[in-house]
Amino acid sequence: MRLFSRSQLLFFVTLLVAGISFAHAQSAFYNAANNYLKKRADAFMTITGYSLTPDVTTGSLSIRNNGGDNSDLQMISLGGGDRISANFPLYLEGTLAVNRYNPTFTDGIANTSVTVPVHWNSITGTGGIGWDFPITNELRFRPIANVMLGHLESDLSIASRVIQNQKGVDLQFLNGGRMNSYGLGGSVMLDYENYQPDQEIDVELRYTNIPVQTFDTSTAVQGSADSQSLALWARSRIPTPITLLDRPLRAVFEVAHTEFLGDLRGALGFNSLSSVGTGIELDRSASDPIFTRIRVVFRYQFGQNVHGTSIGLAASF
């Protein structure tokens, strides 16, 4: 007995081949998206390492790359540190940073393609406690213990719907994507301060190593990052003839250079960042015992393939 005609059999075979081809295309697209987003998640985790400690080269940074694999990035942080007093040289520091990273994923099935925006937003907080060991009257050695906590949320549910609508591929891991991270590490610093009536000079040389790990995190974006940096920063403050609030207005000159090490090196297309800046400092010590000095500094930042400007606002207590 003949169950199927030749034309029916050919029709079923065609459907089977088409189904296998579509399933294979779906699987390929899923794997490509999964691998890409995992790579970008690892990159963003590495990026948080740029804002773990007070650093003028990365305190306010915006990168826009019109080509290549690196995408838009905005970083802003608020941080600082100082010792309690000369008689009790306990050093405390803290940094609060907000980052936004906008990679995109472009791929296709058959002859069509889709570009998916994937926006990552994070907030990180880092604290440090150290102790000053005097070498000379102006030079101190300062070891610091650091702890970091971070949380990342993504706009990936939107990306998931775009893929679902245009490709019929459901990437479930995109929905509610999040990343929690922590870091335990430390820093060592040489701090030089030479304050004279006609000029005040500050120089800091710092090495930081804070390994970062994920916890309580979506499986697709679990990972770790080795965040290391070597930074040199120098500032000079010189009184001007202008007097405000019974104190001379100071001119501020600043230079900084940071070499990124470990996973940070080359993560954004550069190995280092430099900064030059100038500004003014208002001495309010005669009228305000809390905020004794307020500084505004305009900075030009540059590195391999990147450059930009920023404005820094600081206060001394």
C-alpha positions as CSV (number, residue, x, y, z in Angstrom):
1,M,0.0,0.0,0.0
2,R,1.3,3.5,-1.0
3,L,1.1,5.9,1.9
4,F,2.5,9.1,0.2
5,S,2.8,10.2,-3.3
6,R,6.1,11.4,-4.7
7,S,5.0,15.1,-4.5
8,Q,3.8,14.7,-0.9
9,L,7.1,13.1,0.1
10,L,9.0,15.9,-1.6
11,F,6.9,18.5,0.2
12,F,7.6,16.9,3.7
13,V,11.3,16.6,3.0
14,T,11.4,20.3,2.0
15,L,9.6,21.2,5.2
16,L,12.1,19.1,7.3
17,V,15.1,20.7,5.6
18,A,13.7,24.2,6.0
19,G,12.9,23.5,9.7
20,I,16.4,22.2,10.3
21,S,17.9,25.2,8.6
22,F,15.8,27.7,10.5
23,A,16.5,25.9,13.8
24,H,20.2,25.9,13.0
25,A,20.0,29.7,12.1
26,Q,18.2,30.3,15.4
27,S,20.8,28.4,17.3
28,A,23.7,30.2,15.6
29,F,22.1,33.6,16.2
30,Y,21.5,32.7,19.9
31,N,25.0,31.5,20.4
32,A,26.5,34.5,18.7
33,A,24.3,36.9,20.8
34,N,25.1,35.0,23.9
35,N,28.8,35.0,23.3
36,Y,28.8,38.6,22.3
37,L,26.8,39.8,25.3
38,K,28.9,37.7,27.7
39,K,32.0,39.3,26.2
40,R,30.5,42.8,26.6
41,A,29.4,42.0,30.2
42,D,33.0,41.0,31.0
43,A,34.1,44.2,29.4
44,F,31.7,46.3,31.5
45,M,32.9,44.5,34.6
46,T,36.4,45.4,33.6
47,I,35.3,49.0,32.9
48,T,34.1,49.4,36.5
49,G,37.7,48.9,37.5
50,Y,38.6,52.3,36.0
51,S,36.6,54.1,38.7
52,L,37.4,52.2,41.9
53,T,39.7,54.8,43.4
54,P,40.0,58.6,43.2
55,D,41.7,59.3,39.9
56,V,41.4,62.5,37.9
57,T,42.0,60.8,34.6
58,T,38.9,58.7,34.9
59,G,36.8,60.7,37.4
60,S,34.8,62.1,34.5
61,L,35.2,60.3,31.2
62,S,33.1,60.0,28.1
63,I,34.2,58.0,25.1
64,R,32.4,57.9,21.7
65,N,33.8,55.6,19.1
66,N,32.2,55.9,15.7
67,G,33.7,52.7,14.4
68,G,35.3,49.5,15.6
69,D,34.2,47.2,18.5
70,N,34.3,49.8,21.3
71,S,31.0,51.6,21.9
72,D,29.9,54.7,23.8
73,L,30.9,54.9,27.4
74,Q,30.1,57.5,30.1
75,M,31.8,57.4,33.5
76,I,31.5,59.9,36.4
77,S,32.7,59.5,39.9
78,L,32.9,61.4,43.2
79,G,35.7,60.6,45.5
80,G,38.4,61.7,47.8
81,G,40.5,60.9,50.8
82,D,42.7,62.3,53.5
83,R,44.2,61.5,56.9
84,I,42.4,62.4,60.1
85,S,45.2,64.6,61.4
86,A,49.0,64.9,61.5
87,N,48.9,63.5,65.1
88,F,46.6,60.6,64.2
89,P,47.6,59.6,60.6
90,L,44.6,57.3,59.9
91,Y,43.8,57.6,56.2
92,L,40.2,57.2,54.9
93,E,39.0,57.4,51.3
94,G,35.9,56.7,49.3
95,T,34.7,56.7,45.7
96,L,31.1,56.5,44.3
97,A,30.9,56.0,40.6
98,V,28.2,55.7,38.0
99,N,28.9,54.2,34.6
100,R,26.9,53.7,31.4
101,Y,28.1,51.5,28.6
102,N,26.3,51.1,25.2
103,P,27.5,48.3,23.1
104,T,25.4,47.0,20.2
105,F,25.0,43.6,18.7
106,T,24.6,43.2,15.0
107,D,24.0,39.8,13.3
108,G,21.6,38.2,11.0
109,I,19.7,35.1,9.9
110,A,19.7,34.3,6.2
111,N,19.6,37.6,4.3
112,T,18.4,39.9,7.0
113,S,20.1,41.4,10.0
114,V,19.2,43.2,13.2
115,T,21.1,45.7,15.3
116,V,20.3,45.4,19.1
117,P,21.2,48.1,21.6
118,V,22.4,46.8,24.9
119,H,22.6,49.4,27.6
120,W,24.4,48.7,30.9
121,N,24.1,51.0,33.9
122,S,26.1,50.5,37.0
123,I,26.9,52.1,40.4
124,T,29.9,51.2,42.4
125,G,31.2,52.2,45.8
126,T,34.7,51.7,47.0
127,G,36.1,52.5,50.5
128,G,39.6,52.4,51.8
129,I,41.4,52.6,55.1
130,G,45.1,53.1,55.6
131,W,47.9,54.5,57.8
132,D,50.6,57.0,57.1
133,F,54.2,56.1,57.9
134,P,56.5,59.2,57.7
135,I,59.7,58.9,55.7
136,T,60.6,62.6,55.9
137,N,58.7,65.7,57.0
138,E,57.2,65.9,53.5
139,L,57.1,62.3,52.3
140,R,54.9,59.5,53.7
141,F,54.4,55.8,52.8
142,R,50.7,54.8,52.9
143,P,49.4,51.2,52.6
144,I,45.6,51.1,52.1
145,A,43.1,48.2,52.3
146,N,40.2,48.6,49.8
147,V,36.7,47.1,49.6
148,M,34.3,47.5,46.7
149,L,30.6,46.8,46.0
150,G,28.9,47.2,42.7
151,H,25.5,46.7,41.1
152,L,24.7,46.6,37.4
153,E,21.3,46.7,35.7
154,S,20.6,46.4,31.9
155,D,18.0,47.6,29.5
156,L,18.2,44.1,27.9
157,S,14.6,43.3,28.1
158,I,14.1,45.8,25.3
159,A,16.8,44.1,23.3
160,S,15.1,40.8,23.9
161,R,11.8,42.0,22.5
162,V,13.6,43.4,19.4
163,I,15.1,40.0,18.7
164,Q,11.9,38.2,19.5
165,N,9.9,40.4,17.1
166,Q,12.4,40.5,14.3
167,K,13.9,37.0,14.5
168,G,11.6,34.8,16.4
169,V,14.5,34.0,18.7
170,D,13.8,34.2,22.5
171,L,17.0,35.1,24.4
172,Q,15.6,34.6,27.9
173,F,18.8,35.5,29.7
174,L,18.4,39.1,28.4
175,N,15.4,39.7,30.5
176,G,16.2,41.3,33.9
177,G,19.9,41.0,33.3
178,R,21.9,42.1,36.3
179,M,25.3,41.9,37.9
180,N,26.4,42.2,41.5
181,S,30.1,42.5,42.2
182,Y,32.5,42.9,45.0
183,G,36.2,43.5,45.3
184,L,38.8,43.1,48.0
185,G,42.3,44.4,47.5
186,G,44.6,47.2,48.4
187,S,46.9,50.1,47.4
188,V,50.3,51.4,48.3
189,M,51.0,55.1,48.0
190,L,53.9,57.6,48.3
191,D,52.5,61.0,49.3
192,Y,54.6,64.1,49.1
193,E,53.4,67.4,50.5
194,N,55.5,70.6,50.6
195,Y,53.4,73.6,51.7
196,Q,55.1,77.0,51.6
197,P,53.5,80.5,51.7
198,D,54.4,81.1,48.1
199,Q,53.5,77.7,46.7
200,E,51.9,74.4,47.8
201,I,53.0,71.2,46.1
202,D,51.3,67.8,46.2
203,V,52.6,64.6,44.5
204,E,51.2,61.1,44.8
205,L,52.4,57.9,43.3
206,R,49.9,55.0,43.8
207,Y,49.6,51.3,42.8
208,T,46.2,49.7,43.2
209,N,45.2,46.1,42.8
210,I,41.5,45.2,43.5
211,P,40.3,41.9,42.0
212,V,36.6,42.0,41.3
213,Q,34.2,39.0,41.4
214,T,30.5,38.6,40.7
215,F,28.0,37.3,43.2
216,D,24.2,36.6,43.1
217,T,24.4,37.3,39.3
218,S,22.6,36.1,36.2
219,T,24.4,33.0,34.9
220,A,25.1,34.6,31.5
221,V,27.1,37.4,32.9
222,Q,29.1,35.9,35.7
223,G,32.8,36.6,35.7
224,S,35.8,38.3,37.3
225,A,38.2,41.1,36.5
226,D,41.8,41.9,37.6
227,S,41.8,45.6,38.2
228,Q,45.3,47.1,38.5
229,S,46.6,50.6,37.9
230,L,49.7,52.7,38.5
231,A,49.0,56.4,38.8
232,L,51.1,59.5,39.2
233,W,49.4,62.8,40.2
234,A,50.9,66.2,40.9
235,R,49.4,69.6,41.8
236,S,50.7,73.1,42.4
237,R,48.8,75.9,44.0
238,I,50.2,79.5,43.8
239,P,48.6,82.6,45.4
240,T,47.6,85.3,43.0
241,P,47.4,89.1,43.7
242,I,43.6,88.8,43.8
243,T,42.0,88.7,47.3
244,L,38.6,87.1,48.1
245,L,37.1,86.5,51.5
246,D,40.2,88.0,53.1
247,R,42.4,85.3,51.5
248,P,44.4,85.2,48.2
249,L,42.8,83.5,45.3
250,R,45.1,80.6,44.2
251,A,45.9,79.4,40.7
252,V,45.9,75.7,40.4
253,F,48.0,73.6,38.0
254,E,47.7,69.9,37.7
255,V,49.2,66.9,35.8
256,A,48.3,63.2,36.1
257,H,49.2,60.0,34.3
258,T,47.7,56.5,34.9
259,E,49.0,53.2,33.5
260,F,46.3,50.6,33.4
261,L,47.4,47.0,34.2
262,G,45.9,43.6,34.4
263,D,42.5,43.3,32.6
264,L,42.2,47.1,32.4
265,R,45.1,47.3,30.0
266,G,43.7,47.8,26.5
267,A,40.1,47.1,27.6
268,L,38.9,50.3,26.0
269,G,41.5,50.5,23.3
270,F,44.2,52.4,25.4
271,N,46.8,51.4,27.9
272,S,47.1,54.7,29.7
273,L,45.4,58.1,30.2
274,S,47.0,61.4,30.9
275,S,45.5,64.7,32.1
276,V,46.6,68.3,32.3
277,G,44.5,70.9,34.1
278,T,44.3,74.4,35.4
279,G,41.9,76.2,37.6
280,I,41.3,78.4,40.6
281,E,41.0,77.7,44.4
282,L,39.0,79.9,46.7
283,D,40.2,79.9,50.4
284,R,37.2,80.2,52.7
285,S,38.9,79.3,55.9
286,A,38.4,82.8,57.3
287,S,34.6,82.5,57.0
288,D,33.8,78.8,56.9
289,P,35.6,76.3,59.2
290,I,34.1,73.3,57.4
291,F,34.6,73.8,53.6
292,T,37.9,75.6,53.9
293,R,38.8,75.5,50.2
294,I,36.8,75.1,47.0
295,R,38.6,74.3,43.7
296,V,37.4,74.3,40.1
297,V,39.8,72.7,37.6
298,F,39.4,72.4,33.8
299,R,41.2,69.3,32.5
300,Y,42.2,68.0,29.1
301,Q,42.5,64.2,29.0
302,F,44.2,62.1,26.4
303,G,45.5,58.7,25.6
304,Q,45.8,56.2,22.7
305,N,42.9,56.9,20.3
306,V,41.0,59.0,22.8
307,H,40.9,62.6,24.1
308,G,38.4,64.9,25.8
309,T,37.8,67.5,28.4
310,S,36.2,67.6,31.9
311,I,35.5,70.0,34.7
312,G,36.4,69.0,38.3
313,L,34.9,70.5,41.4
314,A,36.6,69.8,44.8
315,A,36.3,70.9,48.4
316,S,38.7,70.6,51.3
317,F,37.5,70.1,54.8
